[in-house]
Structure formats: structure tokens, C-alpha cells
């Protein structure tokens, strides 16, 4: 993820409706869909304190 594209102090706090309508629907429909504020992390490979 390119953090420089997000403004300083950016706070990601979507509503449930925004998550379903925007992110999840598009993620399922298009495997190439990328959301800058949401990253995919394999939780089994990271320690909690090492999460991005």
C-alpha cells in the first residue's frame, strides 16, 4: 500500500452500508479491485504487533 497517497490524519471509519455497497461488492465482482485504505493481511503469518 502506498501510504503517501493518503493525506496526513486520514481516518478510515466506514459505515456497514459503505463497506458492503462499495468495498465488498466490488471486491467480489472484480479480483483486480484495490482499495487504498483496506489491505489484505494474512493474520496467520504476522504477530499482532507487526501488523501494518
C-alpha angles and dihedrals in degrees: 000000000000104000092185090073092064118076120245110273093023109166119198108207110145125176119243089254092053091050094051098038098043113020109025097040092050093042091056094044097047123030090196092059112123127191114196095209096049122060129187112238128182099226091194092064099047135066112230092249091052097056114125 
